[in-house]
Amino acid sequence: MIQRIARVTLLRLASQFPIIGITGQRQSGKTTLAKMTFPDKTYITFDDKNLRELAESNPSDFVAAFLKLLPLSIKELKDADMLPNNAYDFIYNGQYPPLYDTEKHFIADDWYESYIDTYLDLDVKDQINESNLSTFKKFIRICAVYSGQLLSMESISKQIGVSQPTIKSWLSILESSYIIHLLEPDTSNLGRTIVKTPKLYFVDSGLQAHLLRLESKEDLLLSRYKGAVVETAAAAEMMKYRMNQGKKPNLTFFRDSNGFEVDMIADWSHTFAIEIKSTSDTEAKLSANTKKYLALRKNEDARNAVLYLGNTTMTINGTAYIGWQNWGDGWY
């Protein structure tokens, strides 16, 4: 069984609060984590309608603290000796725990198709009009196209033929069920006019690749979406690193009205300006935007990094180049 990093955080929270809520995507391993962490506790499932109604009638008695569980991280797969040797295998297949079950041998394409059908049937059906389910499924696929880009509700609305308020509501459904997350722009304008639109990211790159109808790793390599899928995977690792510790992501991005952009700004113990690149080379130009951002910020504690697809992690001229196997491995 793969040991989840979040187990330590769960034990820490349980030592302080009488009730802990574990939230996360369907099939991300919430039940397995709870049973593994508290093997002596009685297990009760909210698949029981009566218990679910009781929880809904008095939710404050059920939740005192929240730990969000995301799909497996690079570190968890590495510790379990299950990390693929190739970056694109990891990115294309995704990180949902069932896909790494050595007894089940799921085929990723079959599993993701079943996942979407189950998600629509159990998590979405009660939240939208049943006649809109097929349109909602199209909406999810359109969102996969926009992962790693500025969110444009107007464009999505035109493509699927529903109103912008409906798109906003449907985005909330995807976000609350941890299919996507929205990255807000950096609030430090540094004397510049900055965009106020968030960026949309899928939480799992494998699900995104499936929704983009990429049928193999080779399809991904040749796809115009390659950079966006790589960026999606790297952004997810940044989230996992923080959330597995029970901390807020504290991640933003910077983009001004002239188009100057830094993929991610991590305001942690230090400020990190981060670029994500779908290349295995450590070219100086890869760090140009992050260095420009640091110069604008004039913050001695600020640092810069490039998350790339090479196998080696190193520092070159003050820039940290983080190989894909170390994206979520505590280099921060």
Secondary structure, DSSP 8 states (H G I E B T S, - for coil): ----THHHHHHHHHTT-S--EEEE-TTSSHHHHHHHH-TTS----TTSHHHHHHHHHSGGGT-S-EEEE-S--HHHHHHTT---SSHHHHHHH---GGGG-TTT---HHHHHHHHHHHIIIIIITTTS-GGGHHHHHHHHHHHHHHTTEE--HHHHHHHHT--HHHHHHHHHHHHHTTSEEEE-B-S--TTS-B----EEEES-HHHHHHHTT--SHHHHHHSTTHHHHHHHHHHHHHHHHHHTTT----EEEEEBTT--EEEEEEESSSEEEEEE-S-S---GGGGHHHHHHHHHHT-TT-EEEEE-S-S--EEETTEEEE-GGGTTTT--
